[in-house]
Amino acid sequence: MVGTFHPFRGGLAAFNERLANEFLKEGHEVIIYTFKLQYPNFLFPGKTQYADWDAPKELDIRIKINSINPLNWIKVGREIRQLKADMVVYCYWMSFMAPCFGTIARLVKAPKTRNYAMVHNMIPHETTILDKVFPKYFVNIMDGFVAMAESVKKDIINLDTANKTVLVSPHPVYDHYGEKTSKQEAAAVLNLNPDDHYILFFGFVRAYKGLDLLLKAFGDHRLRNKNVKLIVAGEFYENENEYLNLIRTQKLEEYIVLHNTFIAEDQVRYFFSVCDIVVQPYKSATQSGVTQIAYHFEKPMLVTDVGGLKEIVPHGKVGYVTLPDEKDIADSLLDFYENNREEAFVEGTKSEKKKFLWSKMTSTFYELEKQVNGRVVQDKLS
């Protein structure tokens, strides 16, 4: 597996490590190549790229890749080729990595080794000139693809002139954050009043995630008598003054709980345990790890009708799919509290989350291998 793993932090690293663990659980040998330099610091919008916890002991993580050094790419590619792997999985999420991954893959390519892409986003939410130049270089050397949403599959097909196999497997449930706690315990840890109701916006704050839409919706006067507060939990990857000004102009200071820092893995469960509903008011999207944390903790959700979000959040069963519009978001939140939807939506999450197993994603890779190469890969423990 080639991609971002420990010592780097964030949702992508957490996803890749969980997928690697599933392959291990199923009896396969897994060797991981991650970065010694992922982004130059001037390109990274957050406070730090690095985890402040120990590496997972069960994973063979080799810190080798320099994302901006072509000589390093050649060295790493030759090293991986010597391993004679059955498959090399490139955990791809942005065009910046296409030259690095594409070059490594060209050196790795061998008669018995297949290059497969695990694609989170083929084209990023916030596009740049790189997205017109680099992705094809990566796509052209892959033997097949696993996309995490139909919208991602379409992006791959638009770039791939060779009509290679593209299979879709939705983002599995994040199940490594521990068990749900009581609301009272979570409120005590977070220094919150357990008698209040809480809406949660979780994750890095970027323009495409639509926190401004949620703040405007939350300013709706109809929500003021519902004893509801909004928790914003995540590091700002852009200037936060725009959001702070919005809070002030709408006189929401006493109704907003700001945790504007990276949320450590052992703290995640408290934010999801204390809230009534998780809101993702995105302006653009492919899929999202936040929905899969919400599924793990069996929390109702509100998502906007962009990208692949509605594929995994059935409207009226586990929550709401709204327009990326402040009034539509406010109307749905009002409906949630006025009509006591929480219990029914929680039951919906319990049944719906069974669709999103990690074993289904590994099985998709085995099916890809079968279709591309004619080899049948089985769970070695079965």
Wavefront OBJ file of the C-alpha trace (Angstrom):
o trace
v 0.000 0.000 0.000
v 1.319 3.426 -0.983
v -0.142 6.542 0.608
v -0.459 8.569 3.777
v -0.081 6.598 7.005
v 1.478 7.254 10.414
v 3.432 9.454 11.251
v 0.854 11.606 9.431
v -2.519 12.340 10.978
v -6.025 12.940 9.646
v -8.914 11.071 8.101
v -6.977 9.720 5.111
v -4.273 8.183 7.281
v -6.917 6.701 9.579
v -8.765 5.243 6.581
v -5.629 3.713 5.044
v -4.505 2.173 8.316
v -7.941 0.659 8.904
v -7.994 -0.821 5.383
v -4.484 -2.240 5.868
v -5.652 -3.862 9.100
v -8.565 -5.491 7.279
v -6.201 -7.018 4.703
v -4.040 -8.280 7.583
v -7.071 -9.686 9.367
v -7.920 -11.638 6.225
v -4.513 -13.310 6.232
v -2.505 -11.283 3.725
v 0.978 -9.853 4.031
v 0.805 -6.062 3.924
v 3.776 -3.745 3.451
v 3.186 0.006 3.606
v 5.151 2.823 2.005
v 4.390 6.271 3.338
v 5.988 9.686 3.191
v 9.021 11.107 4.859
v 7.930 14.373 3.232
v 4.240 14.592 2.310
v 3.708 18.325 1.715
v 6.224 21.146 1.925
v 5.171 23.155 4.978
v 4.244 26.212 2.913
v 1.612 24.144 1.069
v 0.012 22.741 4.228
v -2.882 24.870 5.567
v -3.087 23.399 9.068
v -0.936 23.618 12.169
v 0.897 20.311 11.780
v 0.859 17.290 9.491
v 2.066 14.879 12.145
v 0.434 12.604 14.694
v 1.426 12.948 18.332
v 0.754 9.283 19.104
v 2.726 6.090 18.526
v 2.640 4.180 15.244
v 0.299 1.159 15.113
v 2.504 -1.783 16.090
v 0.707 -4.292 13.894
v 1.526 -2.459 10.643
v 4.793 -2.663 8.687
v 5.120 1.036 7.811
v 8.185 2.141 5.852
v 8.750 5.896 5.831
v 10.379 6.352 2.446
v 8.606 8.684 0.000
v 9.493 12.303 -0.737
v 6.548 13.743 -2.673
v 8.638 16.393 -4.477
v 11.858 14.502 -5.300
v 11.792 12.550 -8.607
v 15.041 10.733 -7.782
v 13.374 9.456 -4.621
v 10.368 8.232 -6.634
v 12.657 6.160 -8.842
v 14.446 4.673 -5.823
v 11.166 3.803 -4.060
v 9.647 2.346 -7.228
v 12.612 0.052 -7.758
v 12.521 -0.999 -4.103
v 8.819 -1.891 -4.223
v 9.340 -3.800 -7.501
v 11.825 -6.062 -5.730
v 9.073 -7.134 -3.313
v 7.200 -8.828 -6.204
v 3.809 -7.982 -4.730
v 0.598 -9.367 -6.210
v -0.994 -5.955 -5.991
v 0.136 -2.463 -5.095
v -2.687 -0.219 -3.864
v -2.144 3.530 -4.279
v -4.322 5.500 -1.859
v -4.989 8.497 -4.086
v -6.711 11.733 -3.081
v -5.243 14.717 -4.913
v -3.517 15.749 -8.139
v -0.393 16.915 -6.319
v 0.456 13.249 -5.679
v -0.090 12.090 -9.279
v 3.510 12.606 -10.525
v 4.952 10.868 -7.452
v 2.542 7.917 -7.463
v 2.542 7.666 -11.259
v 6.334 7.450 -11.429
v 6.560 4.892 -8.629
v 3.893 2.805 -10.384
v 5.831 2.848 -13.669
v 8.882 1.446 -11.890
v 6.796 -1.117 -9.975
v 4.925 -2.472 -12.986
v 5.840 -6.109 -13.679
v 4.142 -9.151 -15.249
v 2.849 -10.487 -11.914
v 2.299 -7.174 -10.105
v -0.796 -5.076 -10.650
v -1.183 -1.375 -9.826
v -4.598 -0.535 -8.372
v -5.869 2.864 -7.277
v -7.994 3.358 -4.152
v -9.527 6.692 -5.150
v -10.982 9.008 -2.512
v -11.199 11.989 -4.901
v -10.060 11.936 -8.522
v -10.561 15.681 -8.874
v -10.265 17.665 -5.607
v -13.069 19.802 -4.196
v -10.969 22.947 -4.623
v -9.541 22.675 -8.129
v -6.258 24.120 -9.421
v -4.326 24.065 -12.672
v -2.707 20.823 -11.468
v -6.024 19.034 -11.967
v -5.836 19.634 -15.714
v -2.255 18.409 -16.045
v -1.343 15.673 -13.545
v -4.193 13.127 -13.022
v -3.918 11.425 -16.428
v -0.271 10.594 -15.726
v -1.441 8.585 -12.709
v -4.568 7.126 -14.304
v -2.734 5.866 -17.394
v -0.418 3.535 -15.440
v -3.091 1.983 -13.211
v -4.486 -1.471 -14.032
v -7.805 -0.841 -12.290
v -9.611 1.353 -9.808
v -11.784 1.201 -6.705
v -13.809 4.416 -6.370
v -15.641 5.377 -3.213
v -18.646 6.985 -4.938
v -20.354 6.953 -8.325
v -19.309 10.565 -8.851
v -15.656 9.551 -8.377
v -16.132 6.701 -10.864
v -17.388 9.197 -13.457
v -14.318 11.389 -12.909
v -12.037 8.384 -13.452
v -13.859 7.323 -16.605
v -13.546 10.844 -18.002
v -9.761 10.641 -17.621
v -9.217 7.004 -18.607
v -9.047 6.488 -22.380
v -8.279 2.760 -22.034
v -11.621 1.782 -20.461
v -10.054 0.012 -17.497
v -12.136 -1.638 -14.811
v -13.589 0.763 -12.240
v -15.514 -0.706 -9.309
v -17.345 1.258 -6.615
v -17.147 0.480 -2.911
v -18.547 3.055 -0.459
v -16.502 4.378 2.434
v -16.776 1.799 5.251
v -17.802 2.674 8.790
v -15.006 4.078 10.951
v -15.106 1.634 13.850
v -11.798 2.353 15.591
v -12.814 5.361 17.705
v -14.093 3.350 20.646
v -17.623 2.859 21.889
v -20.318 5.456 22.360
v -20.550 6.915 25.861
v -23.560 8.337 27.673
v -24.463 11.927 26.898
v -23.818 12.801 30.528
v -20.274 11.405 30.448
v -19.495 13.069 27.113
v -20.852 16.408 28.326
v -18.711 16.190 31.470
v -15.547 15.511 29.434
v -16.314 18.415 27.063
v -17.487 20.737 29.860
v -20.974 21.060 28.373
v -24.438 21.162 29.894
v -26.034 17.712 29.392
v -29.505 19.295 29.421
v -28.838 21.198 26.179
v -29.329 19.773 22.693
v -26.327 19.749 20.366
v -25.822 19.808 16.608
v -22.323 18.739 15.483
v -20.191 20.025 12.621
v -17.062 17.883 12.650
v -13.763 17.917 10.767
v -11.355 20.302 9.098
v -13.011 23.584 8.129
v -12.587 24.404 4.447
v -14.713 26.578 2.175
v -16.337 23.659 0.323
v -17.625 22.178 3.597
v -20.198 24.941 3.923
v -19.883 25.912 7.577
v -21.056 29.376 6.550
v -24.324 27.856 5.282
v -24.827 26.040 8.570
v -24.137 29.164 10.627
v -26.680 31.119 8.589
v -29.194 28.288 8.966
v -28.518 28.079 12.685
v -29.252 31.783 12.934
v -32.880 31.071 12.016
v -35.014 32.573 14.800
v -37.214 29.439 14.888
v -34.345 27.434 16.421
v -33.754 29.832 19.291
v -36.444 28.368 21.553
v -35.339 24.758 21.004
v -32.516 24.833 23.570
v -30.068 23.898 20.801
v -26.369 24.690 20.500
v -23.982 24.095 17.603
v -20.606 22.426 18.203
v -17.927 23.193 15.599
v -15.135 20.691 16.198
v -12.134 20.804 13.900
v -9.090 22.759 12.827
v -9.603 25.719 10.485
v -7.727 25.214 7.226
v -8.450 28.801 6.191
v -8.948 32.185 7.827
v -11.476 31.701 10.618
v -12.371 35.407 10.883
v -15.071 35.036 8.216
v -16.850 32.506 10.418
v -16.283 34.411 13.657
v -17.722 37.550 12.041
v -20.742 35.566 10.875
v -21.294 34.323 14.417
v -21.097 37.883 15.765
v -23.361 39.478 13.153
v -26.047 36.870 13.836
v -25.587 37.228 17.620
v -24.898 33.511 18.019
v -21.977 33.685 20.447
v -23.832 32.009 23.319
v -25.155 29.246 21.059
v -21.866 28.170 19.417
v -19.295 25.850 21.009
v -15.966 26.187 19.179
v -13.258 23.530 19.382
v -11.054 24.948 16.643
v -8.236 22.435 16.885
v -7.464 18.957 15.589
v -9.592 16.428 17.481
v -7.463 13.547 18.755
v -8.738 10.026 18.076
v -9.429 9.305 21.751
v -11.647 12.412 21.955
v -13.800 11.772 18.880
v -16.332 9.587 20.655
v -17.247 12.331 23.121
v -18.250 14.780 20.387
v -20.405 12.191 18.642
v -21.890 10.883 21.890
v -23.026 14.301 23.099
v -24.752 15.406 19.881
v -28.266 14.738 18.585
v -27.477 15.073 14.865
v -24.382 15.470 12.674
v -24.614 18.100 9.919
v -22.512 18.180 6.738
v -23.648 21.253 4.790
v -21.131 20.695 1.983
v -21.136 22.793 -1.192
v -19.269 20.054 -3.083
v -18.288 16.505 -2.162
v -17.507 13.011 -3.369
v -17.947 11.028 -0.153
v -17.080 11.679 3.462
v -15.486 9.935 6.390
v -17.584 12.000 8.804
v -20.744 10.170 7.753
v -19.040 6.885 8.553
v -18.046 8.056 12.017
v -21.675 9.077 12.524
v -22.813 5.611 11.429
v -20.445 3.985 13.931
v -21.954 6.035 16.739
v -25.477 5.581 15.308
v -26.164 9.287 14.965
v -28.747 10.896 12.668
v -27.277 13.010 9.860
v -28.093 15.950 7.656
v -26.136 16.109 4.398
v -26.523 18.243 1.294
v -27.359 16.884 -2.136
v -23.854 17.107 -3.585
v -21.497 14.408 -4.876
v -22.061 10.976 -3.402
v -23.400 11.981 0.017
v -27.001 11.042 -0.731
v -25.813 7.587 -1.844
v -24.970 6.731 1.754
v -27.483 8.827 3.746
v -31.018 7.785 2.737
v -33.366 10.736 3.169
v -36.030 10.093 5.787
v -34.368 6.916 7.080
v -31.185 8.073 8.825
v -31.684 11.803 8.445
v -32.024 14.453 5.760
v -30.679 15.203 2.307
v -31.174 18.919 1.695
v -30.194 21.469 -0.876
v -26.968 23.365 -0.070
v -29.229 26.179 1.038
v -29.498 27.786 4.453
v -33.318 27.784 4.548
v -33.600 24.137 3.534
v -31.046 23.207 6.200
v -32.890 25.265 8.843
v -36.268 23.752 7.883
v -34.869 20.231 8.281
v -33.284 20.962 11.651
v -36.561 22.443 12.839
v -38.412 19.330 11.653
v -35.902 17.136 13.500
v -36.579 18.790 16.849
v -40.259 19.675 16.493
v -41.268 16.176 15.360
v -38.882 14.200 17.583
v -37.192 12.343 14.711
v -34.091 11.274 16.643
v -35.230 7.834 17.812
v -36.496 6.751 14.391
v -33.351 7.968 12.642
v -31.120 6.198 15.156
v -32.898 2.934 14.349
v -32.322 3.680 10.670
v -28.581 4.080 11.191
v -28.397 0.725 12.966
v -29.702 -1.122 9.936
v -28.124 1.042 7.237
v -24.562 0.870 8.591
v -24.463 -2.894 7.949
v -23.913 -2.035 4.280
v -20.570 -0.400 5.001
v -18.254 -3.165 6.176
v -14.477 -3.102 5.645
v -14.686 -6.684 4.376
v -16.865 -5.416 1.522
v -14.100 -3.051 0.459
v -11.398 -5.737 0.531
v -13.762 -8.011 -1.401
v -14.027 -5.294 -4.045
v -10.254 -5.421 -4.493
v -10.411 -9.203 -4.854
v -13.130 -8.827 -7.476
v -11.031 -6.193 -9.257
v -8.073 -8.586 -9.299
v -10.312 -11.300 -10.720
v -11.660 -9.071 -13.490
v -8.329 -7.505 -14.423
v -5.986 -10.448 -14.063
v -8.134 -13.538 -13.918
v -6.658 -14.414 -10.520
v -8.987 -15.332 -7.685
v -7.854 -13.838 -4.372
v -9.538 -15.317 -1.337
v -9.622 -14.582 2.346
v -6.680 -16.741 3.442
v -8.332 -17.427 6.771
v -11.499 -18.887 5.228
l 1 2 3 4 5 6 7 8 9 10 11 12 13 14 15 16 17 18 19 20 21 22 23 24 25 26 27 28 29 30 31 32 33 34 35 36 37 38 39 40 41 42 43 44 45 46 47 48 49 50 51 52 53 54 55 56 57 58 59 60 61 62 63 64 65 66 67 68 69 70 71 72 73 74 75 76 77 78 79 80 81 82 83 84 85 86 87 88 89 90 91 92 93 94 95 96 97 98 99 100 101 102 103 104 105 106 107 108 109 110 111 112 113 114 115 116 117 118 119 120 121 122 123 124 125 126 127 128 129 130 131 132 133 134 135 136 137 138 139 140 141 142 143 144 145 146 147 148 149 150 151 152 153 154 155 156 157 158 159 160 161 162 163 164 165 166 167 168 169 170 171 172 173 174 175 176 177 178 179 180 181 182 183 184 185 186 187 188 189 190 191 192 193 194 195 196 197 198 199 200 201 202 203 204 205 206 207 208 209 210 211 212 213 214 215 216 217 218 219 220 221 222 223 224 225 226 227 228 229 230 231 232 233 234 235 236 237 238 239 240 241 242 243 244 245 246 247 248 249 250 251 252 253 254 255 256 257 258 259 260 261 262 263 264 265 266 267 268 269 270 271 272 273 274 275 276 277 278 279 280 281 282 283 284 285 286 287 288 289 290 291 292 293 294 295 296 297 298 299 300 301 302 303 304 305 306 307 308 309 310 311 312 313 314 315 316 317 318 319 320 321 322 323 324 325 326 327 328 329 330 331 332 333 334 335 336 337 338 339 340 341 342 343 344 345 346 347 348 349 350 351 352 353 354 355 356 357 358 359 360 361 362 363 364 365 366 367 368 369 370 371 372 373 374 375 376 377 378 379 380 381 382
